[in-house]
């Protein structure tokens, strides 16, 4: 049904799409802001792998059984991100772990509950998990959960992910409560498990956040970024697998098209890892329009301290996009380029502030190209292109149109 709504262009053997009813508006784009991961940088072998590694590591520590990392696939992670509530991979790890652990046989849940209740939440994340790892060796026979159990559980997990929404981990808690045995025993297990994982919480407190960032960053970059001594991973991180997507000439061409370097970044990731990968390319962007996760976190803390208001300003909240646009001097029409439905929702919500934003979804570096492309088209996104490198030619074509 969406096909009749789009003009279709051919770019390097792939298709690009522009909404017909947006053509006249899109001619006036005079500022471009980018998501980083999946748009400027190819993260297929880094973030997704770190999610799978973290899930597998924590499950083995708690159950003495190891889930094959291949089962935590790009498809599964995409189903979480598609909801619009899981831009942060910590949340995806939480949803995955809670579902799998709540799928354990009743007697296993009882044993695990007693163990982690005894450990408590006072120790640091690594020590808590180490105590659980040592304690459960006497409770669970090694590998008692076989690959067949995990394969069936992940099939069910994919259906579970389709029920989640933009509220993210809140929807995890809600749907699990609705689907599971809501007896006192189950509720007690769920509460103890969530407290033990200490989520949501920041690096240095939460098992999930700390382990995932250590596996992603590697020991050296992790300490530089968070000021915390690494314990889960003493070696290199999966960030080493990242590759830059955007070509320097593309950024130069966009600057010419826009009549100045009106280029920014609004990202849900931390700045130090992003800048580590981008290197000198970061200088192609207006420094006042570089907004990363720590900017949103700091704004949250400021609101809590000064006004007593507890609010989540992280994607898909439009805070980072609005601040980046402000740094560009408030262009008349901002194009935000992203790779997920969270990004599309953020641009849509930014437009509700009375200012003009349009969205371009990129799909070539998703690992699920056709699925992501069709999702953007079915959602009615303004522009859908294979890669950020195709953006100048599409904007030129729109202006000629």
ABEGO torsion letter per residue (X at the ends): XAAAABBBBBBGGBBBBBBAAAAAAAAABABBBBBABGAABBAAABAAAAAAAAAAAAAAAAAGBBBBAAABBAAAAAAAAAAGAAABAAAAAAAAAAAAAAABBAAAAAAAAAAAAAAEAABBAAAAAAAAAAAAAAABBBGABBAAAAAAAAAAAAAAAAABBAAEAAAAAAAAAAABBABAAAAAAAAAAAAAAGOBBBBGABAAAAAAAAAAAEAAAAAAAAGBBBAABABBBAAAABBBABBAAAAAAAAAAAGEBBBBBBBABBAAAAAAAAEAAAAABBAAABBBAAAAAAAAAAAAAAAGBBBBABOABAAAAAAAAAAAGGBABBBBBBABAAAAAAAAAAAAAGBBBBBBBBAAAAGBAAAAAAAAAAAGBABBBABAAAAAAAAAAAAAX
